[in-house]
């Protein structure tokens, strides 16, 4: 997971991007914390968030434990809406 800030057409944005070359883009607990953190920083700065998703889907080894971080990020997105 790569997170950071950049500009799109001169407007500052926050972004996160999955990397398929690392475990097929699996979404781990650590990665979910990175996404939540960039969302919080974007909200504090009043800038939009862009997400680039590139994943082969959930791995069976991850089971339901790995879906919890994704759910917390998705819930966090609801307060980011303008």
C-alpha positions as CSV (number, residue, x, y, z in Angstrom):
1,X,0.0,0.0,0.0
2,X,1.4,3.3,-1.0
3,X,-0.1,6.5,0.5
4,X,0.7,10.1,-0.1
5,X,-0.3,13.5,-1.4
6,X,-0.2,15.0,-4.9
7,X,-1.9,17.3,-7.3
8,X,-4.6,16.7,-9.9
9,X,-5.1,19.6,-12.3
10,X,-3.4,21.8,-9.7
11,X,-5.7,20.7,-6.8
12,X,-4.1,19.0,-3.8
13,X,-5.3,15.4,-3.2
14,X,-4.5,12.6,-0.8
15,X,-4.3,9.1,-2.3
16,X,-3.7,5.5,-1.6
17,X,-2.8,2.7,-4.0
18,X,-2.7,-1.0,-3.7
19,X,0.3,-2.8,-5.2
20,X,-0.6,-6.0,-6.9
21,X,3.0,-7.1,-7.1
22,X,3.0,-7.4,-3.2
23,X,0.9,-10.5,-2.2
24,X,-1.5,-9.8,-5.0
25,X,-2.7,-6.5,-3.5
26,X,-4.0,-8.1,-0.4
27,X,-5.4,-5.7,2.2
28,X,-3.8,-6.3,5.6
29,X,-4.5,-4.8,8.9
30,X,-1.3,-2.6,8.6
31,X,-2.4,-1.4,5.2
32,X,-5.9,-0.5,6.5
33,X,-4.3,1.6,9.2
34,X,-2.3,3.5,6.5
35,X,-5.5,4.1,4.5
36,X,-7.4,5.3,7.5
37,X,-4.6,7.6,8.4
38,X,-4.4,9.2,5.0
39,X,-8.2,9.6,5.1
40,X,-8.0,11.4,8.5
41,X,-5.2,13.7,7.2
42,X,-7.3,14.5,4.1
43,X,-10.3,15.3,6.2
44,X,-8.3,17.6,8.4
45,X,-6.8,19.3,5.3
46,X,-10.2,19.5,3.5
47,X,-8.9,17.7,0.4
48,X,-10.4,14.8,-1.6
49,X,-9.1,11.2,-1.3
50,X,-8.3,9.1,-4.3
51,X,-8.1,5.3,-4.0
52,X,-6.4,3.1,-6.7
53,X,-7.4,-0.5,-6.1
54,X,-5.5,-3.3,-7.7
55,X,-6.1,-6.6,-6.0
56,X,-6.7,-10.3,-6.9
57,X,-9.3,-10.4,-4.1
58,X,-9.3,-11.8,-0.7
59,X,-7.0,-14.8,0.0
60,X,-8.6,-17.8,1.8
61,X,-5.7,-17.6,4.3
62,X,-6.9,-14.2,5.4
63,X,-10.3,-15.4,6.5
64,X,-12.8,-13.0,8.2
65,X,-10.1,-11.5,10.4
66,X,-8.7,-9.6,7.4
67,X,-12.2,-8.2,6.4
68,X,-12.5,-6.2,9.7
69,X,-9.8,-3.6,8.7
70,X,-11.5,-3.1,5.3
71,X,-14.9,-2.6,7.0
72,X,-13.4,0.0,9.4
73,X,-12.0,2.0,6.4
74,X,-15.3,1.8,4.6
75,X,-17.1,3.1,7.6
76,X,-14.6,5.9,7.9
77,X,-15.3,6.9,4.4
78,X,-18.9,7.9,5.2
79,X,-17.7,10.9,7.3
80,X,-15.5,12.1,4.5
81,X,-18.4,12.7,2.1
82,X,-19.0,16.4,1.5
